[in-house]
């Protein structure tokens, strides 16, 4: 049975919201983020964003709640940065990890004695700092920070070896708390 669903998100002071042509733009202090949507209605009234649809199906309800969660994360990111912490674990060979800001890449040299360096992509909007055996990924965008941390972790995947013996790699040890 279809029924109307309405989700409301309160806009904190100092945040500007524009809704037009299937795009929700959110701005604060020079930072800007946007989210595309389709399949339901969105409007801004006073200090509320109202997402909803008449006779919404289960699929549309899931979509509305997902977009609501994304918008809440964007607003939360404007208040404080999302931070992921990774640890470099080098048992067999000492790794050399560096950040190439011009190419937006993290370069991992001498991983398991490999000659060719491994490369992880830094998503735009994320900032990466390497401090001895810790790597810190920060961004006001949760998706950018999380994807960059995942890219770094996945670049050090070990294939065709026993993971109990070869525990080398870069692993996420701390995620942001909401």
Wavefront OBJ file of the C-alpha trace (Angstrom):
o trace
v 0.000 0.000 0.000
v 1.414 3.345 -1.032
v 1.273 6.291 1.300
v 2.752 9.755 1.538
v 6.199 10.116 3.104
v 7.670 13.393 4.328
v 11.161 13.774 5.802
v 12.284 17.066 7.366
v 15.858 18.237 7.924
v 16.560 21.276 10.081
v 19.062 23.769 8.635
v 21.466 25.159 11.283
v 22.248 28.887 11.415
v 24.866 30.087 8.923
v 24.148 27.446 6.285
v 22.612 28.412 2.951
v 20.553 25.919 0.944
v 19.421 26.172 -2.682
v 17.162 23.596 -4.333
v 16.728 23.695 -8.112
v 16.566 21.283 -11.067
v 17.143 18.119 -9.052
v 20.193 19.484 -7.198
v 20.462 20.494 -3.541
v 23.348 22.964 -2.977
v 24.571 23.591 0.549
v 27.050 26.397 1.390
v 28.848 27.642 4.497
v 31.969 29.807 4.944
v 33.227 29.266 1.386
v 32.686 25.494 1.502
v 30.139 24.141 -0.934
v 28.600 20.712 -1.430
v 25.817 19.469 -3.638
v 23.708 16.355 -3.958
v 21.619 15.267 -6.942
v 18.228 13.671 -6.466
v 15.355 12.404 -8.580
v 12.094 10.571 -8.127
v 10.687 12.734 -5.333
v 9.974 16.355 -4.399
v 12.296 18.602 -2.383
v 11.683 22.121 -1.168
v 13.007 24.629 1.353
v 10.697 26.310 3.839
v 12.148 28.711 6.444
v 14.915 26.686 8.133
v 13.758 23.247 6.927
v 14.483 21.043 3.934
v 11.408 18.960 3.155
v 11.834 15.753 1.162
v 8.786 13.762 0.195
v 6.500 12.205 -2.295
v 2.848 11.354 -2.585
v 2.102 7.682 -2.921
v 5.772 6.726 -2.535
v 6.821 3.153 -3.284
v 9.286 1.236 -1.092
v 12.077 2.128 -3.504
v 11.246 5.846 -3.339
v 11.094 5.731 0.486
v 14.567 4.188 0.599
v 15.849 6.862 -1.777
v 14.349 9.697 0.295
v 15.895 8.384 3.513
v 19.274 7.897 1.809
v 19.324 11.481 0.505
v 18.293 12.669 3.984
v 21.298 10.853 5.496
v 23.630 12.358 2.852
v 22.375 15.879 3.558
v 22.810 15.379 7.321
v 26.403 14.214 6.702
v 27.109 17.280 4.557
v 25.801 19.584 7.302
v 27.780 17.676 9.943
v 30.912 17.968 7.767
v 30.588 21.756 7.732
v 30.618 21.767 11.548
v 33.665 19.474 11.925
v 35.908 17.486 9.573
v 35.623 13.733 9.121
v 38.910 12.049 9.995
v 40.136 8.529 9.209
v 43.329 7.152 10.730
v 45.346 4.410 9.020
v 48.371 2.463 10.309
v 51.333 1.353 8.184
v 52.275 -2.241 9.087
v 55.622 -3.277 7.588
v 56.878 -6.641 8.877
v 59.065 -7.952 6.029
v 60.285 -4.830 4.206
v 60.267 -1.185 5.346
v 57.696 0.775 3.327
v 58.142 4.357 2.220
v 54.822 6.240 2.014
v 54.606 9.754 0.557
v 51.945 12.116 -0.779
v 52.196 13.648 -4.264
v 49.879 16.661 -4.009
v 50.308 17.698 -7.654
v 48.925 14.370 -8.919
v 46.561 13.782 -5.949
v 48.139 10.405 -5.165
v 49.624 8.486 -2.247
v 52.751 6.604 -3.333
v 53.782 3.416 -1.496
v 57.347 2.325 -2.281
v 59.060 -0.984 -1.390
v 55.825 -2.783 -0.449
v 56.897 -6.435 0.082
v 60.128 -5.591 -1.751
v 58.351 -4.689 -4.992
v 60.309 -2.516 -7.402
v 57.292 -0.752 -8.873
v 55.569 1.611 -6.397
v 51.873 1.196 -5.627
v 49.644 4.236 -6.059
v 46.387 5.210 -4.322
v 44.134 7.992 -5.630
v 43.190 10.922 -3.366
v 39.586 12.007 -3.992
v 39.191 15.761 -4.498
v 38.316 17.513 -1.252
v 40.321 15.122 0.952
v 43.626 15.951 2.622
v 46.218 13.279 3.481
v 49.024 13.605 6.053
v 51.724 10.977 6.639
v 53.312 10.909 10.118
v 55.859 8.081 10.571
v 53.620 5.006 10.762
v 50.248 6.781 10.773
v 48.278 8.240 7.888
v 45.489 10.737 8.575
v 42.798 11.447 5.970
v 40.591 14.495 6.630
v 37.766 16.139 4.722
v 34.535 17.994 5.336
v 32.962 15.513 2.892
v 32.478 12.087 4.497
v 32.379 10.309 1.127
v 35.675 11.859 -0.041
v 37.480 11.004 3.207
v 36.105 7.464 3.337
v 36.836 6.700 -0.315
v 40.397 8.038 -0.037
v 41.039 5.880 3.063
v 39.594 2.848 1.239
v 41.768 3.568 -1.836
v 44.908 3.632 0.342
v 43.934 0.413 2.140
v 43.022 -1.410 -1.098
v 46.248 -0.389 -2.851
v 48.152 -2.638 -0.415
v 46.122 -5.797 -0.932
v 48.181 -8.995 -0.878
v 47.360 -11.710 -3.411
v 48.542 -15.323 -3.611
v 50.182 -15.266 -0.167
v 49.142 -16.486 3.267
v 47.622 -13.475 5.083
v 48.516 -14.998 8.449
v 52.211 -14.733 7.579
v 52.242 -11.669 5.317
v 50.452 -9.101 7.457
v 52.113 -6.152 5.733
v 49.857 -3.380 4.502
v 48.060 -0.194 5.423
v 44.914 -0.667 7.498
v 42.125 1.638 8.691
v 42.281 1.702 12.491
v 39.962 4.579 13.340
v 36.827 5.914 11.672
v 34.908 9.102 12.506
v 32.246 8.903 15.192
v 28.924 10.538 14.460
l 1 2 3 4 5 6 7 8 9 10 11 12 13 14 15 16 17 18 19 20 21 22 23 24 25 26 27 28 29 30 31 32 33 34 35 36 37 38 39 40 41 42 43 44 45 46 47 48 49 50 51 52 53 54 55 56 57 58 59 60 61 62 63 64 65 66 67 68 69 70 71 72 73 74 75 76 77 78 79 80 81 82 83 84 85 86 87 88 89 90 91 92 93 94 95 96 97 98 99 100 101 102 103 104 105 106 107 108 109 110 111 112 113 114 115 116 117 118 119 120 121 122 123 124 125 126 127 128 129 130 131 132 133 134 135 136 137 138 139 140 141 142 143 144 145 146 147 148 149 150 151 152 153 154 155 156 157 158 159 160 161 162 163 164 165 166 167 168 169 170 171 172 173 174 175 176 177 178
